Structure formats: structure tokens, C-alpha cells
Amino acid sequence: MTLLALLGGCTTGSPAPEATPSAAPATGLPGEYAAYAAGLSTPVVDSQYPEHGTDAVDVLHYGLELAWSPTKRVLTGTATLRVRPTRDAASVSLDFKPYKITRLSLDGGPATGAVTAEKLVVQSPVKADVPFTLVVGYEGKPSTTPWPTTTRGDEHPLGLTVDSAGGLWTMQEPFGAFTWYPANDQPSDEALYDIAVTVPEGWSAVASGTPQDQQGDTFRYRSTVPVASYLTTLAVGKYRTATATGPHGLPITYWYHADQASYLPMMKKTAEQLEWLAKRFGPYPFDAAGVVMVESPSAMETQQMVTMGDRFGQMGPRNFDGTLLHEWAHHWFGDAVTPADWRDFWLNEGWALYAQRLYEAEVYPGEMSPAERIAQNRELDGTYRKQYGPPGKPNAAEFGNTCMYTCASAMLRQLHQALGDDRFFALARGWVQDNLHTQQSRASFTAYVNRKTGHDFTALIDTWLDSPTTPPETGPLPN
């Protein structure tokens, strides 16, 4: 998510205990479920938001058939979930808003269940590693959920939002997918997706994933590599569209409203930004890309389809450019490699902000000298740590404070200084390629850095993530 709209600094709080992984995913899936093997995950209970998601199920695939009525403001849906239980249980629980349930079946037979306290509980026994298919039909008027923060300047409700024209948009970090489909709404359980959305004539529907053939007024999208629920998106409106080609023939689609036509040249920076990122961090990790404009005050790295708030178009090309680059950087750091626990949110934002700062230093060199940039970043780092605490010790009540961005990117700058360009970018490319479409943690990142570089950087990483004050500058490794 973008940094530019933030107001506050770091967070406080005690270190959370390490999450205990559930049983390792089964090595094989029976029958029809084998097609969804890429959606296998090892879910854990999230240390920051344990009330969202569960480690009892591993959703392999979501099939969403949705219809939106702008006049009635009613969403109608059928969600077909292929699920691997991680343990024997008497019931199945998923995150879900209290829509009216019109259909409920498990493996083709009728099932009993209800939505209570934003949990859909299906009263059917399941066995560990024996997959099942759950079908949920529902309808109702969407409602959002509060964002757990008070200090961000781009604060807005999370989840499926109805805009002023009767359209829809979503942003849902760290959660909120459950406001439009039943979900295991936490980052450690990634899944494959097929999303189909039917809208009235003259309207368009945009979702995360690769666009499929449009059938009448039904728009279809498919994700054949895993997606965390917070990285899915849905937008509906009277959109205009434009297409382009990115690196290696990558198809790119832009979606914007008539009064946002002036933003299109800004959106079209995507192709050159992806080229810039690929040269440093390796190939773009997906088979399609796009940008959709929405009414939000924020921006989000939703997978394969960046969601950009209208506010950034109003702020002009310079701010739009930096923000868009930041969101595309997340497709390497956050989308392709995702934190298993929101305690490690810095793994997303530290990398994305550092990529943004490198880009801005190269593209806008007259704004500030390298020495001025370092001095400014160290001053900000010290301010945030003093006021709120370090990035490695987040406070769940203040999600996404600036220290998760600024202080974590400062740690990456120290690694860059120590290793030099060639070894640092080899480390960054390796981190993505060697962990592609997996969920990682601080411990696995530290172990990877040490193994990849042949040098023990544990103390450096720990100091920059945990120190209440800004650590001293470190230079290059001795030859």
C-alpha cells in the first residue's frame, strides 16, 4: 500500500510469539482437487489479527459468480470453495459478512450453517487432508469493516465499498475480502481464483487476475498462481478502457472513468516502470497487469490489477508516478512473496519503499542530493522510532504506520551499502525467485540473506528492526 498519504509514524507493542504452523500441506490431492495443487498453503493463526482467518482450513480455490445491481445496491453471489482441512473438525468456519444465505451445500449435499459475528459456520464434520467442496449462495447490501488504524492520512473503511455513482471498489489490507465473499481472510492461506461478475449493460467489472473472454455483460478473471485474500480486488463502474503491451509482450489494461481521462498518461507509465523493476528484481512474476481507478483516498498493490485512488490523479504526475511504482514493486515484494503473518508487514513495505526511493533518486535527481536523502531518511527514522517504536514490534491497533515503511527500508539500505549493487540486487532477485508464490517470515528472510550472501547479517537485521533508536550507519563489507 502507498506511503505518500501517511501522517503518523511507527507503532508500539511487545513482540508477538512465533505462530505455530499447522501440519504441512499434503503432497498429493485426490481426483478433481489435484488441479488446485498450486493453492496448497500452510495456514497459521495470525499474531496481529487472530480473529480473522483460521489455521483449520486451507482454501485451494475460490470460484466466485457475482452479480451487482447499481439501482438496488444489492450483491448476489455464489461462492464455490475447494478446501483442504488441516485437522479433523466437527464444523467449518470462514470469515463472512452477514449476507442472506440462499444456498449452502457441502460435497453436493445440503448443509446447515449460519453467519454469526462475521463468521460463517457450517455444521458438517471434516477430516484432515480430505478435501471438500463448499457452495455458498448469498445476497444483500454490502457493508465495510473498520480499518485498525487512527494515524493514516488515507484512512478509509475496508472491504467492498459502494461509491457515489452506485459502483463498487475494494481495498482490504489487512482484511476485508470477507465483505464480499466467504474467505479464510488472512495472508498465510493463499488460493487460486476464478471470478465472474455480471453487471448491467454499459457497466464494466474489474477484478484481480488475468482477464478471460467477456461473455455479454459478464466479465471473467482467473488467477492461476496463488493469491492472498487481501490482494484480491473488485471494481464496478461505467469504465473506459485502454490497453498496452509491457515487457516481453505482457498485456496491460487500464480502467478509468470519463472524468479521469487526464490520468491515463500517468497510468501508462506502468510499462516502463515494470521494465525498470524487472532489471533490478527479476522478471515480472505474473502473466498480465493493469491499473483501475477508484474513489478511494489510498492505493493498493492488488495482484495483477493495481487499485489507484482518485486522490493520486488529483495530486498530479509526480505523486502518481512514485505511488504507482511503489504498488508495482509490491508485485515482487508482497504479492509474489507474501508474509505469513501481519507482524512481518515490514517485509512488504520496506522493500516497496526502498524500490520507490531508488527509482525517485534516478528519475528525479534534482529533487535532492544522495547525502540529503540519507540525512532526511535518518531523521525520519529517528523520529518514528522515538515516538512509536521499531518496525519489528508492531501494534495491531495501528496497522501500517510509517515505521513499517521508512525504518524497514533503512535496514535494506544498510544491506545495500554492505553488499554493493551486484550482490544486493542478486539477493533481491533470489529472494523473489527462490520463494516465488510462497509465504515467508522474518526468520526465513534472515536465514536466506545469510545463506545467499555467505555473511551473517542477523545482528544488522535485528538491530534495524528492533532498536528503539536509529542504529549507526554501516559501510561496505571488508574485501
KOLNU-119905 format. One record per residue (C-alpha): y negated, x, z; residue in one letter. Coordinates in steps of 0.1 Angstrom, whole numbers, padded with zeros to 4 digits, always signed. Layout:
N
YXZA
...
***
This chain:
479
+0000+0000+0000M
-0035+0011-0007T
-0055+0032+0018L
-0090+0026+0005L
-0096-0007+0022A
-0086+0005+0057L
-0111+0005+0086L
-0092+0019+0115G
-0071+0050+0125G
-0038+0059+0140C
-0016+0040+0163T
-0003+0045+0198T
+0031+0039+0213G
+0062+0056+0226S
+0089+0069+0203P
+0114+0043+0194A
+0151+0051+0199P
+0171+0060+0169E
+0186+0030+0152A
+0223+0028+0153T
+0237+0024+0117P
+0263-0003+0111S
+0296+0005+0096A
+0294+0024+0063A
+0295+0002+0032P
+0329-0005+0017A
+0338+0019-0011T
+0351-0010-0033G
+0342-0046-0037L
+0367-0073-0049P
+0366-0093-0081G
+0332-0106-0092E
+0314-0087-0064Y
+0322-0053-0080A
+0293-0060-0104A
+0269-0058-0075Y
+0282-0025-0060A
+0247-0009-0066A
+0234-0033-0040G
+0255-0018-0012L
+0234-0007+0018S
+0239+0003+0054T
+0216-0021+0073P
+0202-0012+0107V
+0181-0031+0132V
+0145-0022+0126D
+0129-0005+0156S
+0095-0019+0149Q
+0103-0055+0139Y
+0138-0062+0152P
+0131-0100+0149E
+0131-0096+0111H
+0164-0088+0094G
+0198-0081+0108T
+0225-0054+0106D
+0252-0080+0105A
+0249-0086+0067V
+0244-0065+0036D
+0230-0087+0008V
+0242-0073-0025L
+0224-0096-0049H
+0198-0123-0049Y
+0198-0149-0077G
+0166-0169-0074L
+0159-0200-0096E
+0124-0212-0087L
+0100-0239-0099A
+0064-0242-0090W
+0042-0273-0092S
+0005-0264-0090P
-0006-0300-0086T
+0018-0308-0058K
+0017-0273-0043R
+0055-0275-0040V
+0080-0247-0045L
+0116-0258-0054T
+0143-0232-0053G
+0180-0224-0055T
+0189-0190-0040A
+0224-0176-0047T
+0232-0147-0024L
+0262-0124-0027R
+0267-0110+0008V
+0289-0084+0024R
+0293-0090+0062P
+0293-0057+0082T
+0313-0072+0110R
+0332-0103+0119D
+0309-0132+0130A
+0310-0169+0137A
+0279-0176+0117S
+0254-0160+0092V
+0217-0156+0099S
+0189-0148+0074L
+0151-0149+0076D
+0136-0180+0061F
+0106-0203+0064K
+0114-0239+0073P
+0116-0255+0039Y
+0136-0287+0034K
+0172-0276+0027I
+0186-0297-0002T
+0219-0279-0007R
+0240-0255+0013L
+0274-0241+0003S
+0295-0210+0011L
+0321-0199-0015D
+0317-0232-0033G
+0324-0254-0003G
+0299-0274+0018P
+0284-0255+0047A
+0265-0266+0078T
+0232-0249+0088G
+0196-0253+0097A
+0163-0234+0099V
+0151-0227+0134T
+0124-0203+0144A
+0122-0189+0109E
+0160-0182+0108K
+0185-0199+0085L
+0217-0200+0105V
+0248-0211+0086V
+0277-0221+0108Q
+0306-0205+0089S
+0328-0177+0102P
+0329-0145+0081V
+0349-0113+0082K
+0337-0077+0079A
+0337-0064+0043D
+0349-0097+0029V
+0320-0107+0006P
+0309-0143+0002F
+0285-0163-0019T
+0259-0184-0002L
+0239-0210-0022V
+0207-0225-0006V
+0187-0252-0023G
+0153-0259-0008Y
+0118-0273-0015E
+0085-0276+0002G
+0049-0263+0005K
+0047-0225+0010P
+0032-0211+0042S
+0024-0175+0051T
+0031-0154+0082T
+0007-0132+0102P
+0002-0095+0094W
+0009-0074+0125P
-0024-0056+0125T
-0060-0061+0136T
-0077-0029+0123T
-0072-0030+0085R
-0101-0040+0063G
-0078-0056+0037D
-0061-0078+0063E
-0046-0110+0049H
-0016-0133+0057P
+0018-0121+0045L
+0041-0138+0020G
+0037-0164-0006L
+0001-0174-0008T
-0014-0203-0028V
-0046-0193-0045D
-0078-0213-0051S
-0066-0224-0086A
-0031-0236-0074G
-0014-0204-0085G
+0007-0181-0063L
+0008-0145-0052W
+0026-0124-0027T
+0022-0093-0006M
+0047-0087+0021Q
+0047-0053+0038E
+0063-0050+0063P
+0079-0085+0059F
+0071-0118+0042G
+0098-0123+0015A
+0113-0149+0038F
+0083-0172+0030T
+0097-0179-0005W
+0135-0172-0004Y
+0162-0167+0023P
+0163-0129+0029A
+0175-0101+0051N
+0139-0092+0053D
+0139-0055+0064Q
+0138-0023+0044P
+0173-0009+0051S
+0191-0037+0032D
+0182-0033-0005E
+0198-0055-0031A
+0198-0063-0069L
+0178-0093-0081Y
+0177-0119-0108D
+0145-0140-0106I
+0138-0170-0128A
+0106-0191-0124V
+0097-0223-0142T
+0061-0232-0144V
+0040-0259-0163P
+0030-0253-0199E
+0001-0229-0202G
+0010-0211-0169W
+0029-0178-0165S
+0052-0164-0138A
+0053-0127-0130V
+0079-0111-0107A
+0092-0077-0098S
+0119-0062-0121G
+0123-0059-0158T
+0112-0088-0180P
+0140-0107-0197Q
+0138-0132-0226D
+0115-0161-0218Q
+0131-0195-0223Q
+0105-0222-0227G
+0084-0222-0196D
+0109-0202-0176T
+0101-0166-0170F
+0130-0142-0161R
+0131-0108-0144Y
+0160-0086-0135R
+0163-0056-0111S
+0195-0036-0119T
+0187-0009-0092V
+0182-0018-0055P
+0150-0034-0042V
+0139-0037-0006A
+0127-0073+0001S
+0091-0061+0009Y
+0089-0047-0026L
+0096-0080-0044T
+0067-0100-0058T
+0059-0133-0073L
+0027-0144-0090A
+0020-0176-0109V
-0012-0185-0128G
-0029-0190-0161K
-0025-0154-0171Y
-0034-0134-0202R
-0011-0106-0210T
-0012-0072-0228A
+0015-0046-0235T
+0016-0009-0238A
+0040+0020-0240T
+0043+0047-0214G
+0061+0080-0211P
+0094+0081-0231H
+0089+0047-0245G
+0085+0029-0212L
+0075-0007-0217P
+0044-0017-0197I
+0030-0052-0192T
-0005-0061-0178Y
-0012-0096-0164W
-0048-0107-0158Y
-0069-0139-0157H
-0096-0147-0182A
-0124-0137-0158D
-0106-0104-0152Q
-0107-0092-0188A
-0130-0063-0179S
-0103-0049-0156Y
-0079-0044-0185L
-0092-0009-0194P
-0087+0001-0158M
-0051-0013-0157M
-0044+0006-0189K
-0048+0039-0170K
-0011+0033-0160T
+0005+0052-0189A
-0015+0084-0183E
-0011+0081-0145Q
+0027+0078-0148L
+0027+0108-0171E
+0007+0128-0145W
+0031+0118-0117L
+0062+0125-0138A
+0051+0160-0145K
+0049+0167-0107R
+0075+0145-0092F
+0101+0139-0119G
+0109+0110-0143P
+0096+0076-0136Y
+0126+0061-0117P
+0127+0026-0134F
+0130+0011-0168D
+0099-0010-0170A
+0064-0011-0154A
+0035-0034-0151G
+0004-0045-0132V
-0005-0080-0121V
-0039-0090-0108M
-0041-0114-0079V
-0067-0129-0055E
-0057-0105-0026S
-0081-0080-0010P
-0053-0054-0010S
-0030-0037-0034A
+0008-0031-0032M
+0034-0010-0048E
+0057-0039-0057T
+0087-0025-0076Q
+0081-0021-0114Q
+0051-0045-0111M
+0022-0032-0091V
+0002-0060-0075T
-0036-0053-0076M
-0061-0074-0056G
-0092-0086-0075D
-0113-0067-0050R
-0105-0034-0066F
-0117-0046-0100G
-0149-0056-0084Q
-0153-0021-0069M
-0153-0005-0103G
-0133+0020-0123P
-0133+0049-0098R
-0119+0030-0069N
-0095+0011-0091F
-0082+0044-0106D
-0075+0060-0072G
-0058+0029-0058T
-0037+0024-0089L
-0025+0060-0089L
-0016+0056-0052H
+0005+0025-0059E
+0023+0042-0088W
+0030+0072-0066A
+0049+0049-0043H
+0074+0042-0071H
+0087+0076-0063W
+0080+0076-0026F
+0088+0042-0011G
+0104+0023-0040D
+0129+0048-0054A
+0134+0063-0019V
+0128+0038+0009T
+0125+0043+0047P
+0154+0027+0065A
+0131+0018+0095D
+0094+0010+0096W
+0090+0037+0122R
+0091+0060+0092D
+0064+0042+0072F
+0046+0076+0070W
+0073+0087+0045L
+0058+0062+0021N
+0021+0066+0027E
+0019+0103+0034G
+0034+0111+0000W
+0014+0085-0018A
-0019+0095-0003L
-0012+0132-0009Y
-0004+0125-0046A
-0036+0105-0048Q
-0057+0133-0033R
-0042+0159-0057L
-0050+0135-0086Y
-0085+0129-0074E
-0092+0166-0069A
-0081+0173-0105E
-0096+0142-0122V
-0129+0141-0102Y
-0135+0178-0093P
-0173+0173-0090G
-0170+0149-0060E
-0161+0176-0035M
-0150+0212-0034S
-0115+0221-0022P
-0129+0235+0010A
-0149+0204+0016E
-0119+0182+0010R
-0098+0201+0036I
-0126+0201+0061A
-0131+0163+0057Q
-0094+0156+0060N
-0090+0177+0091R
-0120+0159+0107E
-0105+0125+0099L
-0071+0137+0111D
-0085+0147+0144G
-0105+0115+0148T
-0074+0093+0142Y
-0051+0113+0164R
-0076+0113+0193K
-0083+0076+0190Q
-0049+0062+0182Y
-0021+0088+0184G
+0000+0106+0158P
+0019+0091+0128P
+0053+0098+0142G
+0048+0074+0171K
+0037+0041+0155P
+0026+0009+0174N
+0043-0021+0159A
+0012-0043+0167A
-0009-0021+0144E
+0010-0018+0112F
-0003+0006+0086G
-0031+0023+0104N
-0048+0052+0087T
-0030+0079+0106C
+0002+0069+0088M
-0016+0079+0056Y
-0041+0107+0065T
-0022+0126+0092C
+0012+0125+0073A
-0005+0137+0041S
-0019+0166+0061A
+0016+0176+0070M
+0026+0176+0034L
-0004+0198+0026R
+0009+0223+0051Q
+0043+0223+0034L
+0025+0228+0000H
+0005+0257+0014Q
+0036+0273+0028A
+0057+0269-0003L
+0032+0272-0032G
+0031+0250-0062D
+0065+0257-0078D
+0086+0254-0047R
+0067+0224-0033F
+0070+0203-0064F
+0106+0213-0068A
+0111+0200-0032L
+0093+0168-0041A
+0113+0162-0073R
+0145+0170-0055G
+0138+0146-0026W
+0135+0117-0051V
+0163+0126-0075Q
+0188+0136-0048D
+0181+0104-0028N
+0175+0080-0056L
+0177+0043-0046H
+0187+0051-0010T
+0171+0045+0024Q
+0161+0076+0043Q
+0146+0087+0077S
+0126+0114+0094R
+0158+0132+0103A
+0172+0132+0068S
+0138+0143+0054F
+0136+0172+0078T
+0172+0182+0071A
+0165+0180+0033Y
+0134+0201+0035V
+0151+0228+0055N
+0182+0228+0032R
+0162+0227-0001K
+0137+0255+0009T
+0161+0277+0029G
+0135+0278+0057H
+0134+0259+0090D
+0103+0237+0088F
+0114+0215+0118T
+0087+0227+0141A
+0060+0223+0115L
+0071+0187+0106I
+0075+0177+0142D
+0041+0191+0152T
+0022+0174+0125W
+0040+0141+0131L
+0039+0141+0169D
+0009+0162+0181S
-0020+0142+0198P
-0044+0167+0183T
-0048+0183+0148T
-0024+0213+0146P
-0038+0246+0134P
-0038+0254+0097E
-0007+0274+0084T
-0007+0296+0054G
+0020+0306+0029P
+0054+0318+0039L
+0057+0356+0041P
+0073+0371+0010N
***
